[in-house]
Amino acid sequence: MSLTLTAIILGIVEGLTEFIPVSSTGHLILATRFLGYEEKPWEVFNIVIQLPAIMAVVVLYWRTFLDVMLGVLRREAEATRFVVNLVVAFIPAAILGVLLKKHIDALMETPIVVAWALVIGGVAILVIEKLSSQGEYQPIGKLPLSKALAIGFMQCISMIPGVSRSGATIMGALAMGVNRRTAAEFSFFLAVPTMFGATAKQLWDHKEELAAGTGPVGWNEIAIGSAVSFVVALIVIKAFVAFVSRSGFGPFAWYRIVAGLAALALMATH
C-alpha cells in the first residue's frame, strides 16, 4: 500500500475517533499495525495529525472562543473563569507528559496495551454511565475550579494509549455529576491546549529528522493526513454531541469492548 493511501486512511481514523471515547491514538496504533507497518516510524505522524482534528473545534466553536477573548478583555467573570478552568485542567497533563515521556513513547509501540485498554475502558464507561447522575447543563465558565482540576487529572490517564483522552475527561466529569453536554464540550475545549502542546513537543523532538526528510514518513504524508483528519472531524463533532445528548455513551463502550477483544484475537493469530 502506498504511503499516500495509508496517510488518507489514518487521517480518516483520526477524524472519526478523536472526539468520541474510543481512543484515537489507540486506533491509529492498531490501524498502523494492521496495515502492515511498524508503529515507530509513524509515531510523529500519528501525533501531529491530531492537531488539525482539534482545530475543527476552533472552527465550529469560533463564536465561543471569540466571546471568551472579548470577555477576558472586558474582565467578565465567566469568560475569565472559562480560561482559568482550561489552564488548570491542562497543567497536570503538561507536567506529567514531560516527566513520563519515555514511558509514554514505549507504550505507543505496544498494541497489546491498546487492546486491553479499549476493553477495560469500555467496561468503565458502562459502570460510570449506570452509576452517575445527570446534572443540569452548565457553561464551562461556571464549572467549579475543583471539578476542572479533577478533570485535568483524569486526562492524565489517557497517556496510556487506548484509554482515550476524550473518554477519560468525559467519564471523569460524569462521575462528578457534570451534565453530558457540559462534559463533552469541556473535553473538546481542553483538547485545544493539550494537543497544541503534544504536537509542538513531537515536532521539536523530531525537528532534525523532519527537516532533513530522512524519515520514512515525511511532510507530504503529514499534510495529507492532517487535511483528511480536519475535514472528517468537522463532520463528527456536532453529530457526536447530538448523539450522546440523546443516547449516552453506552454504544461507544460496547464498541470499545468488541474492538479490543477483536484486536487481541487478531494479534494472537499473528
N, C-alpha and C positions, 0 to 999 in steps of 0.2 A: 504494500500500500504506500502511495506517495505521502511525503511529509505534508503537502498542502491539504490533501483529503483528511489526513489524521488531525491536522490543526482545526479543520472545519468541524469534524466530529466532536473533538474535545471542547471546542467553543460552544457547540450546542449543549453538550453535557453540563458545562459550567453555567450557562444561562438558565437552563432548566432547574438546576439543583441549588444554586447559591442562596435563594431566599426561602426555600422550603426545608423543613427539618430532617433532611436525609443525608447531609454532609456532601458538599460539592467537592471538597478536597479528597474525601474518601472515594467518591465516584470517579474523579479524574485519575486517581492512582489505580483503581481497579480497571478502568477503561484502557489506560495506557498499557497495563499488563496484558489484558485480553486482546489488545490489538497487536501484540507481539513485540512490544518494546520493553526495555529496562526502564525502571522508574527514574533513576538518577539523571540521565540526560534531559528529561522533560520536567525536572523539578522547578526550574526557574519559569518555564512556560506556564506550568500549572498554577503557580502563584500569581504571576503577572496578569494573566487573563481574567483573574477575579476582579481586578480593579475596574475595568470597563463595565462589568456587570454591576458593580457597586455604583458606578456613575449613572446608571439608569435611575437610581433612587433620586439623585440630584436633579435629573431631567424631569421626572414625574412629579416630584415634590418641590419644584423650584420656587413656588409661591411661599411654601412654608419656610424654606431657607431664607428667602428674601425678607419675609416678615420678621424672622428672628434677627437677622442682621440689622434691620431698621429699628427693631425693638431694643436691641442692645445699645445702639447709638442713642436712643431716646431714654435709656436706662429704665426700661419697663421691667418689672419684677419677673413676669412669666417668661419673657424672652431670655432674660439673664439666667434664670433657673434652668431653662432648656439647655443652654450651652454648658452650664456648670454640671448638670446631670450627665451629659455626654462625656465631658472631660473626666469626671470622677469615675464613670464606668469604664472608660478607656485605659486609665492608668494601670490597673492590675495586669492586664494582658500585655501592655507595653513593657512593664518591668520584667515579668516572667518570660516574655518572648525573647528578651535579650539574654537573661540568665540561663535559660534552658535550651538555647538554640541548637546545640549539638545533639541533645537528646531528641528534640523535635525532628531534626533532619534525619536522624536514624529511624524514627518511627515512620517517616514519609516513604521509606523504602521497604516497608513491611506490610504487604497486602493482607496478610492473615490478621493483623491487628485491626485493620479497617473492617474486615468482615465481622469479627467478633464485636467491634464497637457498634456496628449497624444493628446487630441483633440485640445487644444489651440496651442500647439507646431506644430501640423500638419498644421493648418491654417497659422501660422507664417512662416513656411517653404515655403508654396505656394506663399505667398506675397513676401518674400525675393528673391525667385527664379525668380519671374516675374520682380522685380524692380532692381535687382543687375546687374552690368555689369561685364563681364568676363575680367580679366586682363591676361597678359601673365604668363606662368609658371615661378616661381621664387624660387630658392633654399631657404630653411629656413635660411641659413646663410646670405642671402641678404635681408631678410624681415626687414623693418624698426622697430626700437625698440618700437616706439609708437604703431604700429599695434600689436606687440607681447603682449604688456601690455594690450591693449584693449581686445584682445582675452582672456587673462587671467582673466579679469573682467567678460567677458561673460561666462567663465567656471563656475563662482560662481553661476550663475542662476541654474545650473544643480544640486545644492544641494537640490532643490525641486525634490523629486522622480517623475519620469515621464517626466521630461524636456529633459533629455539626455545630458550627458557630451559631447559626440561627436557632437550631434546636435547643442548645444549652441555654441561650439567653431567653428564648420564649418560654421554655418549660420552667426555668428558674423564676421568671416573672409570674407565671400562672400559679406556681406553688406558693407565692406570696400574696395571692388573691388579686393580681392585676388582671384587668379585662383583656380578652383575647386580642382585640384590635389594638389596644394600647401596647400590649406586649409585642405584637408583630411590628408595629411602627417603630417602637423603640429599638428593636433589633435591626430594622432597616437603617435607621439613622446612625446607630452605633457602628454599623459596618463601615461607614464612610471613613472616619479617622483610623479605624482598626486596619482596614485593607490598604489605605494610603501608606500607613506605617510599614505593614508587612511587605508591600510591593517595593517601597523605597529601599528597605533593608536588603531584599533579594537583588535588586538592580545594583546596589552599591557593592555587595559581596561578590557579584559576578561581572563587574564592570569591565575588567580587562578581557575576559573571555568573550563577552558580547561585543565589545569594541573591535576586537581582532577578528571576530567571526569564526573563531576556531571550534566552537561547539557544534554538535550535530543538529541542534535546533537553534535557528537564528532569528533575526528581526522579522524576516518575511513571515515565518510561521507565527510569531508572536502577534504581528499586525493582523493577520487573517483571523486567528483565534480570538483576538480582542474584539474585532468588529462583529464577529458572529455572536460572541457571548453578550455583548451590549444589546444587540437587536433582540435576541431571544429573551433576555432579562426584562426588557421593556414590556414584552407581552405577558410574562409570567407574574410580575409583581402585583398588578391590580387584580388579576384572576385569583391569586393566592389569598389576598386579603378578603375578597368576597367569599371565597370557598370556606375559609376557616371560620368566618363570622357565622356561616350557616351550619357547617358540618363538623367543626372542631378538627383536631389533629390525629384522630384515630386512624384514618386511612393511610396517613404517612407512616404511622407506627407499624402497621401491618406490612406495608411495602418494605420498610427497613428490615423487618424480620425475615421476610421471604427473600429479599435481595442478599442479605448477609448469609443466610443458610445456603442459597444457591452458589454464592461465591466460594464458600467453604467447600462445598461439594465439588465444584469445578477444580479448585486448587488441589483437592485430594486425588483427583484423577490425572493430574499433570505432574 
